[in-house]
Amino acid sequence: MFLDHPTITATNSLTEPDRLERLSRVYGYVMALAGGSACDRLIEKVTQIHDHKGTLIVFWSDAPSDAEKQYFVHAWASKIGDGSSNVEHEV
């Protein structure tokens, strides 16, 4: 069992707590996509996810592959995410 999950933060999270719930769901969606593709290291590489006014920012400890980046784009664009492809990656 992996216990060192990323920090989940959002701009205006005190007045809009649903943003944190959305990020938790997006994180779960990404982990399911990665697990289904046998992408086991992704869970160790993500240090933080942040919703900045509708843009998902993913912070990585190691450089992500294109496939790993796409998991977040796919999840954020889904109905449980923001419905947009506004995703940025920071290493």
Rosetta blueprint (number, residue, H / E / L):
1 M L
2 F L
3 L L
4 D L
5 H L
6 P L
7 T E
8 I E
9 T E
10 A E
11 T L
12 N L
13 S L
14 L L
15 T L
16 E L
17 P L
18 D H
19 R H
20 L H
21 E H
22 R H
23 L H
24 S H
25 R H
26 V H
27 Y H
28 G H
29 Y H
30 V H
31 M H
32 A H
33 L H
34 A H
35 G H
36 G H
37 S L
38 A L
39 C L
40 D L
41 R L
42 L H
43 I H
44 E H
45 K H
46 V E
47 T E
48 Q E
49 I E
50 H E
51 D E
52 H E
53 K L
54 G L
55 T E
56 L E
57 I E
58 V E
59 F E
60 W E
61 S L
62 D L
63 A L
64 P L
65 S L
66 D H
67 A H
68 E H
69 K H
70 Q H
71 Y H
72 F H
73 V H
74 H H
75 A H
76 W H
77 A H
78 S L
79 K L
80 I L
81 G L
82 D L
83 G L
84 S L
85 S L
86 N L
87 V E
88 E E
89 H E
90 E E
91 V L
